[in-house]
């Protein structure tokens, strides 16, 4: 391909996702990827219109085209041995170019929530001016105290922000970003740091790597769970510089999965270099933007393929509408496969999604003041406001959290008319996850039907989770006004912990499903009662769920080849509401 070509015929095809993302499309356009091809990076789709969708699909012959969210590190010169048995990717050493922004004197504003409170003001002291933030009440989550600064008028792949700061109470600054300052709050630049701020003025640099082109993003700092109550934090952003990184190939995003030989083996994520001890333990250094790996042999010699799944959505569709995706392979990403909030009229059909999630979402503070990492990642997520979506005939496996989910938390989180059908899911922590809040929002007409779900929680991520919690249906507390939420005609076969976990009753209708869970509960109800498979009739009677459902072992056509169609005469072959087989029929 050639990004300077027309892109309207196979012989004038474009080359990169960047070209696809940057080209203005009109409703009814089609972006077709060549079967057998592979594109690294992130797809940022564009909206169509009702009756004139944008299609992202495939052309030609061969395997589904792959959109891949990982960085390869399989060349010998990409690794060096730090000490016997410990290897690292190249050291990140950006070279400053010209200054692009003078930020001295720029205005900053604050946002509080969750009971946190700060005051912000400009201060003059000994001839120097700076911004002062006084923390009256500390937050419990990072977003409870937010600082919004000036707009970044010029973006570059790598930028360096120079800051001068001090604080009467010490804390560690985790990150600085440049975000869109309205929903969906897209991140344009992100820089992770572990700068310890104390009572002495210090000047330091934060390296910001570009995530996505955003018009006039504003500098943004979260302080909610790191700025102590009573602290007086003084700072001044001095300027922004463009930097060159071509010579050092940084890994500019957290690595959520280390995938070796396309899933034959995988790494175990650690949170400090000191924890990297056992073979295939790894740590992503957010400041050095490199990865450290415990391995007796050179990684590029020991494995033919070394892929580092990066923490960003492979398809970032926040705020988009009227799109169809058909026949794509989405793999090796450490956030969501398809992610983003506030979406309408999206169809995801005939896609393969694999090895998704595991990236760092945020650090959370316990009551005792200690902090721990929260990881995340779903294959297909509809966040917040979502309506008129169809997800059908997809194959999904090896997912950190949920294969499929709609969930939200906000006054606009109305979720209406979403159907999931004929999907085959295996080896994901959850097959389907749902929750929605607050109580003022509506959830209506959600249908999960004719799906085959196998081996929940039996996946790469299960043992690495702080809360191993495998379930086919994970229904967290749901206060939203819920109606017509239906789970029917599905197969739920084996799980590490339970088939269904449900915190509260909210009008769920379940019926004509086939279960096989001989050694794990069918349902954990209201966090009080575990119903074993032998208690199936009692479970049905006491909960009022799963009328017409059956607990029996499904006989699959060829499970070793992931052919999970039911054999004629198998349990469930006439169980569906139409008298036919339950589970995915189009495989």
GUKEKE-689393 format. One line per field, with one value per residue (C-alpha): residue number from 1; residue in three letters; chain; x, z, y. Coordinates in nm, 2 decimals. Example, Ala and Ser with C-alpha at 12.3 -4.5 7.8 and 13.67 -1.06 7.14 Angstrom:
residues 2
num 1_2
residuo ALA_SER
cadena A_A
xx 1.23_1.37
zz 0.78_0.71
yy -0.45_-0.11
END
This chain:
residues 587
num 1_2_3_4_5_6_7_8_9_10_11_12_13_14_15_16_17_18_19_20_21_22_23_24_25_26_27_28_29_30_31_32_33_34_35_36_37_38_39_40_41_42_43_44_45_46_47_48_49_50_51_52_53_54_55_56_57_58_59_60_61_62_63_64_65_66_67_68_69_70_71_72_73_74_75_76_77_78_79_80_81_82_83_84_85_86_87_88_89_90_91_92_93_94_95_96_97_98_99_100_101_102_103_104_105_106_107_108_109_110_111_112_113_114_115_116_117_118_119_120_121_122_123_124_125_126_127_128_129_130_131_132_133_134_135_136_137_138_139_140_141_142_143_144_145_146_147_148_149_150_151_152_153_154_155_156_157_158_159_160_161_162_163_164_165_166_167_168_169_170_171_172_173_174_175_176_177_178_179_180_181_182_183_184_185_186_187_188_189_190_191_192_193_194_195_196_197_198_199_200_201_202_203_204_205_206_207_208_209_210_211_212_213_214_215_216_217_218_219_220_221_222_223_224_225_226_227_228_229_230_231_232_233_234_235_236_237_238_239_240_241_242_243_244_245_246_247_248_249_250_251_252_253_254_255_256_257_258_259_260_261_262_263_264_265_266_267_268_269_270_271_272_273_274_275_276_277_278_279_280_281_282_283_284_285_286_287_288_289_290_291_292_293_294_295_296_297_298_299_300_301_302_303_304_305_306_307_308_309_310_311_312_313_314_315_316_317_318_319_320_321_322_323_324_325_326_327_328_329_330_331_332_333_334_335_336_337_338_339_340_341_342_343_344_345_346_347_348_349_350_351_352_353_354_355_356_357_358_359_360_361_362_363_364_365_366_367_368_369_370_371_372_373_374_375_376_377_378_379_380_381_382_383_384_385_386_387_388_389_390_391_392_393_394_395_396_397_398_399_400_401_402_403_404_405_406_407_408_409_410_411_412_413_414_415_416_417_418_419_420_421_422_423_424_425_426_427_428_429_430_431_432_433_434_435_436_437_438_439_440_441_442_443_444_445_446_447_448_449_450_451_452_453_454_455_456_457_458_459_460_461_462_463_464_465_466_467_468_469_470_471_472_473_474_475_476_477_478_479_480_481_482_483_484_485_486_487_488_489_490_491_492_493_494_495_496_497_498_499_500_501_502_503_504_505_506_507_508_509_510_511_512_513_514_515_516_517_518_519_520_521_522_523_524_525_526_527_528_529_530_531_532_533_534_535_536_537_538_539_540_541_542_543_544_545_546_547_548_549_550_551_552_553_554_555_556_557_558_559_560_561_562_563_564_565_566_567_568_569_570_571_572_573_574_575_576_577_578_579_580_581_582_583_584_585_586_587
residuo UNK_UNK_UNK_UNK_UNK_UNK_UNK_UNK_UNK_UNK_UNK_UNK_UNK_UNK_UNK_UNK_UNK_UNK_UNK_UNK_UNK_UNK_UNK_UNK_UNK_UNK_UNK_UNK_UNK_UNK_UNK_UNK_UNK_UNK_UNK_UNK_UNK_UNK_UNK_UNK_UNK_UNK_UNK_UNK_UNK_UNK_UNK_UNK_UNK_UNK_UNK_UNK_UNK_UNK_UNK_UNK_UNK_UNK_UNK_UNK_UNK_UNK_UNK_UNK_UNK_UNK_UNK_UNK_UNK_UNK_UNK_UNK_UNK_UNK_UNK_UNK_UNK_UNK_UNK_UNK_UNK_UNK_UNK_UNK_UNK_UNK_UNK_UNK_UNK_UNK_UNK_UNK_UNK_UNK_UNK_UNK_UNK_UNK_UNK_UNK_UNK_UNK_UNK_UNK_UNK_UNK_UNK_UNK_UNK_UNK_UNK_UNK_UNK_UNK_UNK_UNK_UNK_UNK_UNK_UNK_UNK_UNK_UNK_UNK_UNK_UNK_UNK_UNK_UNK_UNK_UNK_UNK_UNK_UNK_UNK_UNK_UNK_UNK_UNK_UNK_UNK_UNK_UNK_UNK_UNK_UNK_UNK_UNK_UNK_UNK_UNK_UNK_UNK_UNK_UNK_UNK_UNK_UNK_UNK_UNK_UNK_UNK_UNK_UNK_UNK_UNK_UNK_UNK_UNK_UNK_UNK_UNK_UNK_UNK_UNK_UNK_UNK_UNK_UNK_UNK_UNK_UNK_UNK_UNK_UNK_UNK_UNK_UNK_UNK_UNK_UNK_UNK_UNK_UNK_UNK_UNK_UNK_UNK_UNK_UNK_UNK_UNK_UNK_UNK_UNK_UNK_UNK_UNK_UNK_UNK_UNK_UNK_UNK_UNK_UNK_UNK_UNK_UNK_UNK_UNK_UNK_UNK_UNK_UNK_UNK_UNK_UNK_UNK_UNK_UNK_UNK_UNK_UNK_UNK_UNK_UNK_UNK_UNK_UNK_UNK_UNK_UNK_UNK_UNK_UNK_UNK_UNK_UNK_UNK_UNK_UNK_UNK_UNK_UNK_UNK_UNK_UNK_UNK_UNK_UNK_UNK_UNK_UNK_UNK_UNK_UNK_UNK_UNK_UNK_UNK_UNK_UNK_UNK_UNK_UNK_UNK_UNK_UNK_UNK_UNK_UNK_UNK_UNK_UNK_UNK_UNK_UNK_UNK_UNK_UNK_UNK_UNK_UNK_UNK_UNK_UNK_UNK_UNK_UNK_UNK_UNK_UNK_UNK_UNK_UNK_UNK_UNK_UNK_UNK_UNK_UNK_UNK_UNK_UNK_UNK_UNK_UNK_UNK_UNK_UNK_UNK_UNK_UNK_UNK_UNK_UNK_UNK_UNK_UNK_UNK_UNK_UNK_UNK_UNK_UNK_UNK_UNK_UNK_UNK_UNK_UNK_UNK_UNK_UNK_UNK_UNK_UNK_UNK_UNK_UNK_UNK_UNK_UNK_UNK_UNK_UNK_UNK_UNK_UNK_UNK_UNK_UNK_UNK_UNK_UNK_UNK_UNK_UNK_UNK_UNK_UNK_UNK_UNK_UNK_UNK_UNK_UNK_UNK_UNK_UNK_UNK_UNK_UNK_UNK_UNK_UNK_UNK_UNK_UNK_UNK_UNK_UNK_UNK_UNK_UNK_UNK_UNK_UNK_UNK_UNK_UNK_UNK_UNK_UNK_UNK_UNK_UNK_UNK_UNK_UNK_UNK_UNK_UNK_UNK_UNK_UNK_UNK_UNK_UNK_UNK_UNK_UNK_UNK_UNK_UNK_UNK_UNK_UNK_UNK_UNK_UNK_UNK_UNK_UNK_UNK_UNK_UNK_UNK_UNK_UNK_UNK_UNK_UNK_UNK_UNK_UNK_UNK_UNK_UNK_UNK_UNK_UNK_UNK_UNK_UNK_UNK_UNK_UNK_UNK_UNK_UNK_UNK_UNK_UNK_UNK_UNK_UNK_UNK_UNK_UNK_UNK_UNK_UNK_UNK_UNK_UNK_UNK_UNK_UNK_UNK_UNK_UNK_UNK_UNK_UNK_UNK_UNK_UNK_UNK_UNK_UNK_UNK_UNK_UNK_UNK_UNK_UNK_UNK_UNK_UNK_UNK_UNK_UNK_UNK_UNK_UNK_UNK_UNK_UNK_UNK_UNK_UNK_UNK_UNK_UNK_UNK_UNK_UNK_UNK_UNK_UNK_UNK_UNK_UNK_UNK_UNK_UNK_UNK_UNK_UNK_UNK_UNK_UNK_UNK_UNK_UNK_UNK_UNK_UNK_UNK_UNK_UNK_UNK_UNK_UNK_UNK_UNK_UNK_UNK_UNK_UNK_UNK_UNK_UNK_UNK_UNK_UNK_UNK_UNK_UNK_UNK_UNK_UNK_UNK_UNK_UNK_UNK_UNK_UNK_UNK_UNK_UNK_UNK_UNK_UNK_UNK_UNK_UNK_UNK_UNK_UNK_UNK_UNK_UNK_UNK_UNK_UNK
cadena A_A_A_A_A_A_A_A_A_A_A_A_A_A_A_A_A_A_A_A_A_A_A_A_A_A_A_A_A_A_A_A_A_A_A_A_A_A_A_A_A_A_A_A_A_A_A_A_A_A_A_A_A_A_A_A_A_A_A_A_A_A_A_A_A_A_A_A_A_A_A_A_A_A_A_A_A_A_A_A_A_A_A_A_A_A_A_A_A_A_A_A_A_A_A_A_A_A_A_A_A_A_A_A_A_A_A_A_A_A_A_A_A_A_A_A_A_A_A_A_A_A_A_A_A_A_A_A_A_A_A_A_A_A_A_A_A_A_A_A_A_A_A_A_A_A_A_A_A_A_A_A_A_A_A_A_A_A_A_A_A_A_A_A_A_A_A_A_A_A_A_A_A_A_A_A_A_A_A_A_A_A_A_A_A_A_A_A_A_A_A_A_A_A_A_A_A_A_A_A_A_A_A_A_A_A_A_A_A_A_A_A_A_A_A_A_A_A_A_A_A_A_A_A_A_A_A_A_A_A_A_A_A_A_A_A_A_A_A_A_A_A_A_A_A_A_A_A_A_A_A_A_A_A_A_A_A_A_A_A_A_A_A_A_A_A_A_A_A_A_A_A_A_A_A_A_A_A_A_A_A_A_A_A_A_A_A_A_A_A_A_A_A_A_A_A_A_A_A_A_A_A_A_A_A_A_A_A_A_A_A_A_A_A_A_A_A_A_A_A_A_A_A_A_A_A_A_A_A_A_A_A_A_A_A_A_A_A_A_A_A_A_A_A_A_A_A_A_A_A_A_A_A_A_A_A_A_A_A_A_A_A_A_A_A_A_A_A_A_A_A_A_A_A_A_A_A_A_A_A_A_A_A_A_A_A_A_A_A_A_A_A_A_A_A_A_A_A_A_A_A_A_A_A_A_A_A_A_A_A_A_A_A_A_A_A_A_A_A_A_A_A_A_A_A_A_A_A_A_A_A_A_A_A_A_A_A_A_A_A_A_A_A_A_A_A_A_A_A_A_A_A_A_A_A_A_A_A_A_A_A_A_A_A_A_A_A_A_A_A_A_A_A_A_A_A_A_A_A_A_A_A_A_A_A_A_A_A_A_A_A_A_A_A_A_A_A_A_A_A_A_A_A_A_A_A_A_A_A_A_A_A_A_A_A_A_A_A_A_A_A_A_A_A_A_A_A_A_A_A_A_A_A_A_A_A_A_A_A_A_A_A_A_A_A_A_A_A_A_A_A_A_A_A_A_A_A_A_A_A_A_A_A_A_A_A_A_A_A_A_A_A_A_A_A_A_A_A_A_A_A_A_A_A_A_A_A
xx 0.00_0.09_-0.07_-0.02_-0.23_-0.60_-0.71_-1.01_-0.89_-0.67_-0.38_-0.40_-0.46_-0.34_-0.08_-0.15_-0.42_-0.30_-0.41_-0.75_-0.80_-0.70_-0.91_-1.25_-1.52_-1.88_-2.19_-2.20_-1.82_-1.65_-1.30_-1.19_-0.88_-0.71_-0.76_-0.43_-0.29_-0.19_-0.20_-0.06_-0.20_-0.54_-0.84_-1.04_-1.36_-1.58_-1.96_-2.20_-2.57_-2.90_-2.94_-2.59_-2.34_-1.96_-1.84_-1.51_-1.47_-1.25_-1.18_-0.98_-0.91_-0.76_-0.77_-0.95_-0.74_-0.58_-0.58_-0.32_-0.26_0.08_0.45_0.68_1.01_1.15_1.48_1.81_1.91_1.59_1.70_2.00_2.09_2.09_2.22_2.22_1.86_1.72_1.66_1.54_1.42_1.60_1.65_1.43_1.63_1.44_1.64_1.50_1.43_1.27_1.04_0.68_0.49_0.59_0.35_0.46_0.17_-0.09_-0.42_-0.52_-0.86_-0.97_-1.25_-1.36_-1.59_-1.65_-1.63_-1.28_-1.21_-0.92_-0.87_-0.67_-0.51_-0.22_0.06_0.35_0.65_1.00_0.96_0.82_0.46_0.30_-0.03_-0.11_-0.34_-0.45_-0.61_-0.89_-1.03_-0.84_-1.01_-1.03_-1.00_-0.76_-1.03_-1.17_-0.93_-0.84_-0.63_-0.70_-0.44_-0.37_-0.45_-0.17_-0.19_0.07_0.10_0.40_0.47_0.69_0.68_0.85_0.67_0.90_0.75_0.86_0.69_0.70_0.45_0.43_0.33_0.52_0.35_0.44_0.32_0.20_0.10_0.03_-0.19_-0.33_-0.70_-1.01_-1.19_-1.53_-1.69_-1.55_-1.23_-1.00_-0.63_-0.40_-0.08_0.01_0.32_0.38_0.62_0.72_0.84_0.85_0.73_0.85_0.90_1.19_1.14_1.25_1.23_1.17_1.06_0.76_0.78_0.44_0.37_0.10_-0.20_-0.44_-0.49_-0.73_-0.80_-0.67_-0.64_-0.57_-0.30_-0.46_-0.34_-0.53_-0.44_-0.75_-0.58_-0.22_-0.25_-0.28_-0.53_-0.38_-0.11_-0.02_0.10_0.28_0.37_0.44_0.44_0.73_0.70_0.66_0.93_0.92_1.15_1.31_1.27_1.36_1.69_1.55_1.21_1.03_0.73_0.51_0.21_0.17_0.21_-0.08_0.01_0.34_0.24_0.49_0.47_0.12_-0.01_0.19_0.32_0.27_0.43_0.32_0.29_0.47_0.46_0.83_1.16_1.22_0.92_1.06_1.20_1.04_1.08_0.86_0.78_0.80_0.77_0.68_0.89_0.66_0.94_1.20_0.93_1.09_1.01_1.22_1.18_1.31_1.44_1.73_1.78_1.77_1.40_1.44_1.62_1.39_1.07_1.00_0.73_0.74_0.44_0.38_0.00_-0.03_-0.29_-0.52_-0.84_-0.77_-1.09_-1.16_-1.52_-1.62_-1.89_-1.95_-2.26_-2.39_-2.09_-2.07_-1.76_-1.76_-1.50_-1.20_-0.96_-0.89_-0.61_-0.32_-0.45_-0.43_-0.74_-1.06_-1.09_-1.38_-1.41_-1.56_-1.87_-2.17_-2.24_-2.54_-2.63_-2.32_-2.30_-2.00_-2.03_-1.81_-1.51_-1.24_-1.12_-0.84_-0.58_-0.74_-0.70_-0.47_-0.34_-0.32_-0.64_-0.54_-0.40_-0.65_-0.60_-0.70_-0.84_-0.50_-0.34_-0.16_-0.21_-0.28_-0.31_-0.64_-0.62_-0.90_-0.99_-1.30_-1.33_-1.64_-1.76_-2.04_-1.98_-2.23_-2.50_-2.55_-2.84_-2.94_-2.63_-2.60_-2.31_-2.34_-2.15_-1.82_-1.56_-1.39_-1.12_-0.85_-0.99_-0.88_-1.23_-1.54_-1.58_-1.90_-2.04_-2.25_-2.20_-2.19_-2.18_-2.33_-2.64_-2.63_-2.58_-2.91_-2.86_-3.13_-3.18_-2.86_-2.85_-2.58_-2.64_-2.47_-2.13_-1.89_-1.68_-1.42_-1.14_-1.24_-1.28_-1.64_-1.85_-2.09_-2.08_-2.34_-2.41_-2.54_-2.58_-2.71_-3.07_-3.20_-3.08_-3.26_-3.16_-3.41_-3.43_-3.10_-3.10_-2.83_-2.93_-2.80_-2.45_-2.21_-1.99_-1.72_-1.46_-1.51_-1.21_-0.99_-0.76_-0.43_-0.54_-0.71_-0.41_-0.28_-0.59_-0.62_-0.97_-0.99_-1.36_-1.45_-1.82_-2.01_-2.26_-2.12_-2.40_-2.26_-2.49_-2.74_-2.95_-3.07_-3.43_-3.42_-3.68_-3.68_-3.33_-3.34_-3.09_-3.22_-3.12_-2.75_-2.50_-2.29_-2.03_-1.78_-1.62_-1.34_-1.57_-1.94_-2.17_-2.36_-2.29_-2.57_-2.57_-2.93_-3.26_-3.35_-3.60_-3.37_-3.55_-3.36_-3.50_-3.42_-3.05_-2.82_-2.58_-2.29_-2.11_-2.05_-1.80_-1.88_-2.20_-2.46_-2.54_-2.41_-2.72_-2.71_-2.36_-2.53_-2.64_-2.44_-2.66_-2.48_-2.57_-2.74_-2.96_-3.08_-3.45_-3.42_-3.23_-3.51_-3.78_-3.62_-3.50_-3.77_-3.50_-3.43_-3.77_-3.73_-3.36_-3.16_-2.84_-2.68_-2.36_-2.35_-2.21_-2.01_-1.92_-1.54_-1.44_-1.07_-1.12_-1.35_-1.65_-1.90_-2.22_-2.43_-2.43_-2.78_-2.94_-2.72_-2.87_-3.00_-3.05_-3.42_-3.42_-3.44_-3.76_-3.81_-3.76_-3.41_-3.07_-2.95_-2.61_-2.45_-2.59_-2.37_-2.02
zz 0.00_-0.04_0.17_-0.11_-0.35_-0.42_-0.20_-0.42_-0.58_-0.47_-0.68_-0.52_-0.16_0.13_0.37_0.73_0.99_1.03_0.68_0.74_1.06_0.90_0.59_0.60_0.51_0.41_0.51_0.30_0.25_0.29_0.43_0.33_0.46_0.25_0.38_0.50_0.59_0.93_1.05_1.38_1.58_1.66_1.44_1.51_1.31_1.17_1.20_0.92_0.92_0.97_0.66_0.53_0.76_0.74_0.68_0.80_0.64_0.42_0.06_-0.13_-0.02_0.29_0.66_0.82_0.81_1.15_1.34_1.61_1.91_2.01_1.95_1.83_2.01_1.84_1.71_1.88_1.89_2.07_2.39_2.62_2.92_3.23_3.46_3.42_3.37_3.33_2.99_2.90_2.58_2.46_2.70_2.63_2.58_2.39_2.24_2.28_1.97_1.96_2.22_2.09_2.38_2.65_2.94_3.21_3.35_3.19_3.38_3.55_3.69_3.92_3.93_4.26_4.30_4.54_4.85_4.77_4.79_4.69_4.64_4.35_4.31_4.15_4.39_4.36_4.58_4.57_4.21_4.09_4.00_4.02_4.08_4.43_4.51_4.87_4.96_5.21_5.17_5.00_4.74_4.74_4.36_4.12_3.94_4.26_4.22_3.87_3.74_3.39_3.23_2.90_2.56_2.36_2.02_1.84_1.88_1.81_1.85_2.15_2.37_2.69_2.95_3.19_3.54_3.86_4.17_4.55_4.82_5.20_5.23_5.01_4.74_4.42_4.09_3.88_3.54_3.33_3.02_2.75_2.72_2.54_2.81_2.73_2.68_2.57_2.73_2.47_2.56_2.31_2.51_2.81_3.03_3.33_3.60_3.96_4.06_4.44_4.52_4.86_5.02_4.81_4.47_4.19_3.81_3.62_3.28_3.19_2.86_2.68_2.41_2.15_2.17_1.93_1.73_1.93_1.86_2.13_2.42_2.76_3.00_3.28_3.62_3.85_4.22_4.39_4.57_4.60_4.73_5.11_5.30_5.42_5.15_4.97_4.63_4.43_4.06_3.73_3.39_3.21_2.86_2.60_2.37_2.08_2.11_1.88_1.97_1.64_1.78_2.08_1.99_2.32_2.45_2.52_2.67_2.96_2.85_2.97_2.81_2.70_2.43_2.33_2.01_1.96_2.29_2.35_2.66_2.82_3.08_3.43_3.50_3.80_3.95_4.03_3.92_4.25_4.19_3.86_3.98_3.82_3.45_3.23_3.51_3.35_3.46_3.24_3.35_3.28_3.31_3.11_2.87_2.85_2.96_3.19_3.15_3.35_3.10_3.11_2.73_2.50_2.44_2.07_2.06_2.30_2.11_1.74_1.82_2.11_2.12_2.38_2.40_2.46_2.68_2.43_2.26_1.93_1.79_1.97_1.88_2.16_2.05_1.71_1.54_1.24_1.18_1.08_1.13_0.94_0.91_1.10_1.34_1.65_1.87_2.11_2.28_2.66_2.69_2.51_2.16_2.08_2.34_2.39_2.53_2.39_2.09_1.87_1.59_1.58_1.44_1.51_1.30_1.20_1.39_1.58_1.91_2.11_2.37_2.50_2.82_3.13_3.11_3.40_3.44_3.75_4.10_4.38_4.75_5.03_5.36_5.52_5.26_5.06_4.68_4.44_4.06_3.89_3.55_3.29_2.94_2.76_2.41_2.32_2.56_2.52_2.79_2.92_2.68_2.42_2.19_1.90_1.88_1.74_1.82_1.63_1.49_1.66_1.81_2.13_2.34_2.60_2.75_3.09_3.19_2.98_2.63_2.60_2.82_2.84_3.15_3.27_3.55_3.48_3.42_3.05_3.08_2.92_2.75_2.52_2.24_2.25_2.12_2.15_1.95_1.78_1.94_2.05_2.36_2.54_2.79_2.91_3.27_3.21_2.90_2.96_3.22_3.31_3.55_3.51_3.75_3.89_3.97_3.75_3.42_3.21_3.09_2.84_2.58_2.63_2.47_2.51_2.31_2.11_2.24_2.33_2.63_2.74_3.02_3.18_3.40_3.24_3.07_3.07_3.31_3.58_3.81_3.77_3.89_4.24_4.24_4.04_3.97_3.66_3.56_3.24_3.36_3.59_3.70_3.94_4.15_3.91_4.04_3.70_3.59_3.41_3.18_2.91_3.00_2.85_2.86_2.66_2.44_2.54_2.65_2.96_2.99_3.27_3.47_3.72_3.99_3.89_3.59_3.72_3.99_4.06_4.34_4.34_4.17_3.90_3.67_3.48_3.26_3.20_3.03_2.80_2.87_2.89_3.18_3.25_3.57_3.76_4.01_4.04_4.14_3.88_4.06_4.34_4.44_4.63_4.76_5.01_4.84_4.61_4.41_4.29_3.97_4.18_4.33_3.99_4.06_4.39_4.22_3.96_4.23_4.48_4.23_3.97_3.70_3.42_3.35_3.07_3.13_3.17_3.35_3.13_2.95_2.59_2.33_2.10_1.74_1.78_2.08_2.01_1.69_1.87_1.69_1.96_1.76_1.93_1.79_1.69_1.99_2.24_2.55_2.44_2.07_2.10_2.41_2.24_2.23_1.87_1.93_1.78_1.94_2.20_2.16_1.86_1.54_1.29_1.36
yy 0.00_0.37_0.64_0.89_0.67_0.71_0.42_0.34_0.01_-0.28_-0.15_0.19_0.08_0.28_0.15_0.26_0.30_0.66_0.73_0.57_0.77_1.10_1.08_1.25_1.00_1.05_0.84_0.52_0.50_0.16_0.10_-0.25_-0.42_-0.69_-1.04_-1.19_-0.85_-0.71_-0.34_-0.23_0.06_0.20_0.24_0.55_0.51_0.78_0.81_0.75_0.85_0.66_0.44_0.52_0.36_0.36_0.00_-0.13_-0.47_-0.69_-0.77_-1.04_-1.40_-1.56_-1.51_-1.22_-0.89_-0.83_-0.50_-0.56_-0.34_-0.47_-0.37_-0.65_-0.70_-1.01_-0.88_-0.95_-0.58_-0.48_-0.65_-0.63_-0.83_-0.61_-0.89_-1.27_-1.38_-1.02_-0.86_-0.52_-0.34_-0.03_0.25_0.56_0.87_1.14_1.43_1.77_1.97_2.32_2.46_2.47_2.64_2.88_2.80_3.04_3.23_3.00_2.97_2.65_2.55_2.27_2.01_1.84_1.54_1.25_1.48_1.61_1.98_2.21_2.58_2.72_3.06_3.24_3.34_3.58_3.51_3.65_3.77_3.43_3.36_3.02_2.83_2.72_2.43_2.39_2.06_2.09_1.74_1.46_1.23_0.85_0.81_0.98_1.17_1.33_1.62_1.73_2.02_2.15_2.37_2.54_2.40_2.23_2.40_2.19_1.81_1.59_1.22_1.30_1.61_1.71_1.92_2.10_2.17_2.35_2.23_2.18_2.07_2.11_1.75_1.50_1.30_1.12_1.26_0.97_1.11_1.42_1.41_1.63_1.55_1.67_1.87_1.74_1.39_1.15_1.31_1.16_1.15_1.31_1.30_1.09_1.08_0.86_0.96_0.88_1.23_1.27_1.62_1.76_2.10_2.20_2.36_2.12_2.14_1.82_1.70_1.48_1.29_1.30_1.05_1.10_0.87_1.03_1.35_1.58_1.94_2.17_1.92_2.07_1.97_1.76_1.62_1.39_1.44_1.29_0.99_1.13_1.48_1.47_1.67_1.99_1.99_2.31_2.22_2.50_2.45_2.63_2.47_2.62_2.50_2.22_2.10_1.86_1.56_1.30_0.94_0.77_0.65_0.46_0.30_0.35_0.15_0.45_0.27_0.02_-0.34_-0.54_-0.88_-1.02_-1.27_-1.53_-1.74_-1.61_-1.75_-2.06_-1.88_-1.54_-1.32_-1.25_-0.87_-0.73_-0.37_-0.32_-0.44_-0.61_-0.83_-0.97_-1.31_-1.61_-1.70_-1.48_-1.23_-0.88_-0.52_-0.22_0.09_0.39_0.64_0.46_0.33_-0.01_-0.36_-0.58_-0.96_-1.25_-1.51_-1.75_-1.70_-1.41_-1.34_-1.30_-1.64_-1.82_-1.72_-1.66_-1.41_-1.15_-0.92_-0.65_-0.57_-0.19_-0.02_0.14_0.04_-0.13_0.03_0.36_0.44_0.68_0.93_0.75_0.62_0.44_0.20_-0.16_-0.38_-0.71_-0.98_-0.83_-0.99_-0.77_-0.89_-0.82_-0.50_-0.43_-0.20_-0.29_-0.45_-0.22_0.06_0.40_0.57_0.75_0.53_0.46_0.22_0.01_-0.35_-0.58_-0.89_-1.19_-1.06_-1.26_-1.10_-1.25_-1.17_-0.85_-0.65_-0.66_-0.30_-0.06_0.15_0.34_0.31_0.28_0.38_0.15_0.28_0.23_0.46_0.19_0.18_-0.11_-0.13_-0.19_-0.37_-0.38_-0.48_-0.62_-0.75_-0.55_-0.28_-0.03_0.23_0.49_0.60_0.33_0.24_0.03_-0.20_-0.55_-0.79_-1.12_-1.42_-1.32_-1.55_-1.42_-1.58_-1.50_-1.18_-1.02_-0.92_-0.96_-1.08_-0.88_-0.60_-0.29_-0.09_0.27_0.52_0.87_1.07_1.00_0.62_0.51_0.18_0.08_-0.19_-0.39_-0.75_-1.01_-1.32_-1.62_-1.54_-1.81_-1.72_-1.93_-1.87_-1.53_-1.43_-1.33_-1.41_-1.13_-0.85_-0.60_-0.31_0.04_0.33_0.57_0.48_0.76_0.60_0.35_0.00_-0.15_-0.42_-0.59_-0.94_-1.21_-1.51_-1.81_-1.76_-2.04_-1.97_-2.22_-2.22_-1.89_-1.79_-2.06_-1.81_-1.64_-1.37_-1.56_-1.64_-1.28_-1.11_-0.97_-1.11_-1.44_-1.44_-1.64_-1.65_-1.66_-1.40_-1.14_-0.91_-0.65_-0.43_-0.26_0.02_0.14_0.13_-0.20_-0.37_-0.63_-0.77_-1.12_-1.41_-1.71_-2.00_-1.99_-2.26_-2.20_-2.47_-2.49_-2.21_-2.16_-2.02_-2.02_-1.98_-1.67_-1.42_-1.18_-0.91_-0.79_-0.86_-0.61_-0.78_-1.01_-1.27_-1.60_-1.90_-2.20_-2.20_-2.51_-2.53_-2.77_-2.70_-3.02_-2.89_-2.52_-2.34_-2.26_-1.93_-1.72_-1.52_-1.19_-1.28_-1.52_-1.84_-2.07_-2.31_-2.62_-2.80_-3.07_-2.79_-2.68_-2.73_-2.55_-2.26_-2.23_-2.23_-1.99_-1.73_-1.76_-1.77_-2.01_-2.16_-2.41_-2.43_-2.75_-2.87_-3.14_-3.19_-3.06_-3.28_-3.06_-3.14_-3.09_-2.89_-2.94_-2.74_-2.49_-2.63_-2.59_-2.67_-2.93_-3.28_-3.41_-3.57_-3.38_-3.23_-2.89_-2.98_-2.91_-2.68_-2.34_-2.14_-2.23_-2.60_-2.60_-2.61_-2.36_-2.19_-2.02_-2.16_-1.97_-2.09
END
